[in-house]
Amino acid sequence: MAEKKVTRKELLKEPDEFMTTTGQVITFVRENPRVVSMAAIVAVACVVAVVVFFAYKKQQQARGHELFEKAAGDYEALVRGPSPASSEQLDALFERFDSIAKEYPAFPSGEMALLYSGHVLYQKKDYAGALERYTRSQSTSLAKSGLEALMLYHIATTRFALKEYEEAKRLFEDLAKDTNSPYRREAYASVARIYEAMNKNKEAVQAYKQYLKMFPEAPDAAFVKARIADLSGEG
């Protein structure tokens, strides 16, 4: 059975959905002016609130960055200065970093301040406190954006300072295996130093030889050769 064709005249008689909807909207607006006005006010308020929120976030981010940059500059000047930093100076720096970390936890400045607060505690020889800060830093966005190796290096160094030799050696060995790690050379050397600290001279000599094999042009190559001689009884 042939399908019946719809004529142009019949199509023109069909209601236009767009025109019908538009008409309904216009009718609603005319009949409910207060409702429409309130809806418009709410919409504008939402837009303004979003704009204000992002402006505030940007201002907070800039402020946190400024505070961290100043504190980090003061830290570098202090630890690289001609005389050792005093306990009072380190305490003051810790308070600054800790305050930034607490006030701007969701910003890179706050996460970096958390990391630097660990550096200050390490300088104070509060290794347990430093380890806690470094460990917390592993869960920040900084670690996920490429700084995880840095945090692992500081954790390993701190465990070495705490004389947790086996755990420190394991972490340094992991860093040594990572060909992309910027701390690879330091990791190899640290494994040798850990063996020395454990009075395992034979293993220390092997680790130092491996270090020289991997990094024959290392700036401390002469020192390492001297350590190999001393530990081997050839010095």
C-alpha positions, 0 to 999 in steps of 0.5 A, a space after each residue: 500500500 502506497 504511503 500517503 503524501 503530505 501536501 504543502 498545504 497540510 504541512 503549513 497547517 501543522 503547528 511550528 514547534 519553535 513558534 509554539 514554544 516561543 509563544 509559551 515562553 512569552 506567555 509565561 514571562 507576561 504572566 509571571 514577571 516576578 518569578 522571571 525577575 527572581 530567576 534572572 537575579 539568581 542567575 546573575 548572582 551565580 555568575 558574579 559569585 563564580 567570578 568573585 570565587 575565581 578572582 579570590 582563588 587567583 589572589 590567594 595563589 599569588 599571595 601564597 607564592 609570594 610568601 613561599 618565595 620569600 621564605 625559600 630565599 631566606 632559607 637558602 641564604 641561611 643554610 648557604 651562609 658563612 656561619 651555621 644557622 642558629 636554632 632560633 633562626 631555624 625555628 623562625 623559618 619553620 614557623 613561616 613554612 608551617 604557616 604557609 603550608 596550613 594556610 595554602 594547602 591546596 596550592 603549590 606554594 603550600 605543598 612546597 612549604 610543607 616540603 621545605 618545613 621538612 628541610 628545616 627540621 632536617 637542618 635542626 637534626 629533628 630527623 623524625 619530624 623531617 621524615 613525617 613532613 617528607 612522607 606527607 609530601 608524597 601525597 601532594 600534587 607535586 609528587 604526582 607532577 614529577 617531584 616524587 623522586 625528590 621526595 624519595 631521595 629526602 626520605 632515604 637520606 633522612 632514614 639514613 640519618 635515623 640509622 635505619 640502614 636497611 630501609 635507607 639502602 632499599 630506597 637508594 637502590 630503587 633510585 639508583 635503578 631509575 635511569 631517569 632519576 636526577 639523584 641516581 649518582 647520589 643514590 649509588 654513592 649513598 649505598 656505599 656510605 650505608 655499607 660503611 656505616 654498617 661496618 660492611 667494608 667488603 660490600 662498601 668497596 664493591 658499591 664504590 667500585 660500581 659507582 666509579 664504573 657507572 660514573 667514571 668522571 664523577 667530581 668525587 672520583 679521586 675521593 672514592 678511589 681513596 676510600 676504596 684503598 682505605 677500606 681494602 687495606 691498601 691505603 
